[in-house]
Structure formats: C-alpha cells, structure tokens
Amino acid sequence: MSLAAMLAGMAYGTDSAGAAHAMSQSAGGVHDVPHGDLTGRVLGPVVEYNYMGDPPRFARIAEAMGKETRNLHPTDAAERAVDEVYAMTADMRIPSLQELGFSPEEIPMLAKIAYEDPQTIGNPREVDQTGYEQIYQRAFEVGKR
C-alpha cells in the first residue's frame, strides 16, 4: 500500500490530478471521511463531465478498461469509459455522499472550495464553480441507494 501511495504521489506530483482530487481533498476537510471513498464517489460524475474535453483520451481509458472501442467515434468510445467508471463504483459499493455525511445543501460551499483548490488546474475540461456544482449534483443523484 505504501509503494502504491508513493507511486501515485509521484505520478500526480508532476501534473494536476484534476477535478476528482480537487473535490475530494477539499471536501475531506469539511467532513472527516476516507479520501478513497470520497474520490471514488465523485470519479464517475467527474469523468462524465470531463470526457467531452478530450474524447480520444477517454476513448483510450475505455479501451484500457477492457471496453471494445474499435470502429467507434471517439465520443461514443469515451462514453464507454463513463459507463465503466460508474459500473466500477457500483461494484465496489463506494458509499454515497449522504452515507459519507454530506448533504445537497452543501453543494454551493463544496463547489466553491473545490474550484479554489489548486488541483483544478490541468483538468481535461475547463471547470468553474458552476461546473463543480453540476458535478456534485450528479454525484448526489447517482449515489442514492
């Protein structure tokens, strides 16, 4: 686990980790929750928001996740990455934002602190405070049990 954490830190230490980490590390300061659970919960909505910023990149992610992408338009292939991340989140039974102690009323505050987080820079798609509000809203919607 320590080796994996070190390698992850080295990998994203050379570039921004993007919106998922901006959201999880800033929201983790609001409620004391496991970073992995929070990152996992917002990852699907972040990928759904981001894929249009670089469809070929997300098409490669879909392929790396074992999805068939040959002969698909890059946007269609990228959507398979979105679907697979959501399926993975469900399979791993990542807790909902509500189960982690968050409420939809906190969305404006959470979006503001995520937008102010330095990991926002370098996200595959430009994301502002309104974008973070949309991502959080989606995270609450898909996480309902």
N, C-alpha and C positions, 0 to 999 in steps of 0.2 A: 504494500500500500504506500509506503514511504517513497519507494522508487517511482511508482506511478504518479504520485503527487509532485515529486521533483520534476519528472519529465513534462508533466502538464504545465507546471510553472515556467519551465524553460521554454516550452512551445509558445505559450501566450505571453511570455515576457518580452518576446521580440516583436509583437504586434498586439493590437487590441483584441480582446476576447469578445467584444460586441455586446449587443443588447441583452442577451440572456444573462451575462455576468454583471452588466450594469444594473439590471433589475435585481438579481439575487444577492449581490453583495450589499447593495444599498438597502433593500427590504430586510435583509438579515439583521440590519441594525435597528429595525423597528420592532421585530418580533424575534425572539431567540429560537431560531429553527435551524435544522441541519442544512448547510449550504447545498449539498447534493440534491436533497428533496426539493428545495426551492428552485434550483436551476433546472431540474428535471421537469417540474411543473410548468415553468414558463417556456421551456425549449420548443415545444410544438407550436404555440402561438407566435413565438419569435421566428421560427422557420417559415411559418405560414405568411408572416409579414414580410420577411426578407427575400423569399425566393424570386420575386419579380425584380429585385435589384440586380440579380446576376443568374438568370435561368441556367446557363451552361454549368456554372459552378454547382448549383443544386441538383442538376441532372447527374453530375459526376457523383455527388453524395448518394443519390438514389441507387446508382449503379454499384457503389461501394457497399451499400446496404443490401445488395442481392436482388434488386428490382430490375426487371427487364426494361431497357430503355432504347434498344435498337429500333431505328426507323420511327422514333417519336420526335415530335417537335420539342426543342429544349424546354419550353414552358410546360408541356404535358409531362415530360420526363421529370422535371423539377417537382411537379405536384405529387409525384410518387414518393419523393423524399418527405414531403409534408405528411402524407398518409402514413408512411412507415415510422416517422418520429412519433406521431400520435399513437400508433399501434404499440410501439415500444413502451411508451409512457403508460398505457393501459396494462400491458403485460407485466410491467414491473410494479404495478399498483402504487405509483407515486401518489402521495397524499394530495388531496385538493387544497387549494389556497385556504378554503374555510377550515379544513382539518388542521392546517398549519397555523391557524389563529388569525387569519386576515379576513377583512370584510370588504364588500364592494364600496362601502362609503369611504374607504381609504384610498381608492384609485387615484384621485387627483394628487394627493400627497405623495403616494408611491411613484407616480409618473414624474412628478417634479424632481424627486431625489434621484431617480434613475437617469433622467435627462442630464442632471448636473454631474453624474458620475463620469470619470474620465474614460471608462470602457466604451462609452457611446461612440467615441471617435473610432473610425475604421469599420463600423458596422456595414455590411454589404449593401444596405439600403439606408438612405438618409432617414433618421428617426428623430422627431422632435417630441415635445411634451405631449402633444395631441396623439402622436403615433404610439407613445408609451401608454397613454390612456386606452387606446384601442386594443393594444396587445394585452394589457391587464384585464380589460373587459372580456376579451376572448378567453383568457386563462381561467377566469371565474366561470364562464359558460361551459367550457369543455371539461372542467374539473368537477362538475356536480355529480353527486352519486345518489 
